[in-house]
Amino acid sequence: MNHLTPPGPQELMQALRRAVEAVRSRFAERPRVGMILGTGLGSLATDLEVTASIPYSEIPHFPVSTVESHEGRLVLGRFSGKAVAVLQGRVHRYEGYSLAEVVFPVRVLGLLGAEVLILTGAVGGMNPFLERGDLVLLDDHINLMGDNPLVGPNLDELGPRFPDMSEPYDRALQKLALQVALEQGIRLQRGVYVAVPGPSLETRAEYRMLRALGADVVGMSTVPEVIAARHMGLKVLALSVVTDECFPDALEPVDVEAILRTAREAEPRLAAVIRGVIARI
């Protein structure tokens, strides 16, 4: 695909099939679970019993990560006894990709056979009850990206023209994640995610507006991927790490190194919850 010329539905389906064939040539199993690892969280993939590790650049039509903290590999193997496909890093709209390109990897996971999609990512915490380093279980979202990955001709082979979004994040999976966290003594909050285009962070006035709209955390990803996954009928679980506190009256300049450090420090707790959930799926 070329993000300067949006492909038609037939061209896009052909591109997806070529990508799926390339992956299947190196991993014969059907991955029941797909995962997307966000900013600073890519080392979760080291917990896998790895069968294949494929750079995005080696998968036909796959968008390539340009952000330093996103390694850009599709790692396939077993995790907690289940066959999984893990995207070690994602692409974002702010990198210059269309949302159709942003969700291309999710569609590949679905066509490979994934039934469940687990997403992780770094977020800014706007709810005063959230602290830096907290894990947040998403139970709803607000799309303020000004776009939707399903705009354009519908891909009927993937899902319906008007997919329902009354339950974007699967309630049974949320319940399971909360149970695993409780058993392991891990603090797991719940919240509403608001997606913004980025890459600039928000002003104090914008944080106040987003909080007034009902959002608890803010980020620059996740929502397009959730929409594409639900369009295909995948069940979704999303866990975010609060890497910076976005309180308008105490706002400090962003420190990218501190954000990445916080994400890395939260990884063992995040991995423990995900491992427990996948083991019980």
N, C-alpha and C positions, 0 to 999 in steps of 0.2 A: 504494500500500500504506500501511497505518497500522500502525506498530510496536506499538501498544497492542492490536491485534486481529490475531493471526496469520492470514494468508490460507490458504484451502484450496488443494490442488494445481491445480484448474482456474482459480481466481482468479489464482494466481501465474503460471501459464503465459500467461494473457491479459495480465497486466501485463508480462511479459517480451516478448510479441509487440508490444505497443503501443510499448514502449521501442525495440525493434529497428526497427520501421517508422519511428519518428521519426528515428532515426539514418540509416537508409537513404535517407530523403528528402533528406538533405544530403550523403551520401557514397555514391556508387553502387558503388564498388569493394568487392570482398571482401577484408578485411584478413587476410592470412595469419598475421600475428603480432599478439598483444595484449600490452600492457605496463602494469604498474602502478608508478607512481613514488611512493616513500614519503617520509618526513619529510626535508625539506631537499633533496630531489632532483628537484623538479618542473621545474627549468630544463633538464633533459635533453630536454624536449619542444621546445626551441628549435632542436634539431638537425634537426627534421623539415622536409620540404617540405610545408607545411600546406595542406590543401584545405579543411578545416572545423574550427572550434573551437567546441564546444558546452558552455556551462555546464551542470552537472548539473541545476540547477533547471529547465532547459528540456527535459529528457528525462522523459517520463512515468514516475512511480513510482521514479525514481532517488534513492537516498539522497544527501543533501547533506553535504559535509564541514563540520565545525564547528571543526576544529583549524587554528590560524592558518597553519601552514607547509604546508597542503594547499590548493592553489588551487581544486580542484573543477571541472575541465574535462575533457571528452573531446576529445582532439585527434586528427584523422584526416588521413592523408597518406602520404608515402613516406619511408622511412628505409633508407639503404643499398640503394636500388633496390627495396625491397619495400613493398607496401601494408601499413600498420600502423594500429592503433587504440591510443591511449595514454591511460590514465587518469592525469591529472595531479593526484594526491592520492587518498587512499582514506578510507573510514570505518572506525571501530573499534567493538568491542563496548562499550568504556568510554564512548563518546559516548551510549549509551542504545539503540543499535540491536541488534536480534536478529542472530544469525549468518546467518539466511536473508537479511536485508537487507544485511549486510556483503558477502555473496557475490553479491548481485543483479547488480552490474556485471560480474563474471566470467562469469556465465551469459549476459549480453547479448553479451559479446565472443565467447563460444563460438557463440551463435546467429547472430552476424554472419558467422561462417565462420572464425574464428581456429583454427589448428591447434596453435600454440605460444603459451604464456603465459610472459612474462619478468617476474619480480617484483624490485623493489628495496626496500630499507628500511634504517633505522638500527637498530643493535642495540647491546646492551651486551656487551662481551667478558669472558668468565669464564675462558677458557683462558689461562694465563700466557704462552703463546707468541704470543698476539695482542697487537697494539699499537693504540693509537688511530689511526684513519685507514686501517687495513688493510681490504682487500676480502676478503670471505669468500664462497666458493662453497658453497651449502648442499647436503649430500648425504643428509640425513635430518632428521627432526624428532620432537619430543615434544609432544603436545597436552595442556597443563595448564589449558586454559581452562574446563574443566568442562562443555563443551558441544560439539556437532558440528553443522555447517550442514545435515547430511542427516537430522537427527532429524525425525520426522514422516512423513506419507505420502510414498512415493517418487515423484519426478517421472519416470515411466517414459520419457517422451519425451526426457529428457536423459541418463539412464544407469541402470545396474543398482541394485538394492536394496542389494547388498553389494559395493561397488567394491573392487578389490584395491589395497593400498597398499604392496606389497613394493618398489616403485620409484617413490616419489612425485616424485623429481627425476630427470629423464631422463639416463641415463648417457652417451649419445652427445652430448647437448648439453653436459654437464659436461666431457667430453673436449675438445670443440671450444673451449669457453671457456678451458680451461687452455692449449690450444695457442695461441690468440690472445694470451693474456696473456704467455706465454713469448716469443713472437715480438716483442712490443712492450716487453719488459723490465718488465712490470707484476707486482708481487708479488700473487699470488692464493692465499689460504689456502683450506682446506676445513674444514667443521665441521657440527656438529649444532645445530639451532635448537630452543629450547624456547619455546613460546608461553604467555604468562600473560595474565590479563584486564586488568591495569592498573586505573586510571592511576597509582597509586602505584608507585614503584620498590621494589626488594626490600631486605630487611634483610640484614645480614651473614650471619645464620643461613640465610636463604633462598637466598642465593648459594651457600653451601656445599652445601646440599641439592641445588640444581639442577646444580651441577658434579658432585656424587657420582652423580647420575642418568645422567650421560654427555653433558650439554649443553656446548657450547662458547660459544654466544651465546644471548642472551635478548631477546625482543621481545614486542610486544603485537598482532601482526597476522600476515600471511603464511599461517599454517597453515590457517585456514578457507578461504582463497582457493585454496590448493593442493588441498585436499580436494574443493572444488567443481569445480575444473578437471579433476582426475583422474576424477571421477565422469562428466564429459562426454567423457573420452578425450583431452583436450588434453595435449600434452607440456609439461613445466614445467622452467624454469631460474630459479633464484633467486640473486641476488647481494646481499649485505648489506655495509653500511659500519659498522665498529666506531667508534662515536662517543663511547663512554666506557668506561673500564676498571673492571670490577666485581670487584676483588680484595678479599675480606673483610678482610684484615689491613692494607689500605692504602686503605680506602674513604673517599671524599671526597664532600661534598654535591654534588648534581647541579647543573650549570650549563647551562640550556637554550640559552642563546646560544652557548656553546662547542660544544654538540652540533650545532646548526645550522651553525655555522662549519666544523666538521670535515666534515660531510656535503657542504657546498658545495665544500670544498677537494678532496674525493675524487671529485667529479663528473666531471672530465675523464678520469680513469683508468677510472672506471666506464663512461662513454660510449664510450671507445675499445674496451673489451672487448665491450660490447653491439653496437656498430657492426660489429665484426669478425665476431661470431657471426651476426648477421642477414644479413650479406652472403654468408655461406657456407651458410645454410639452404637 
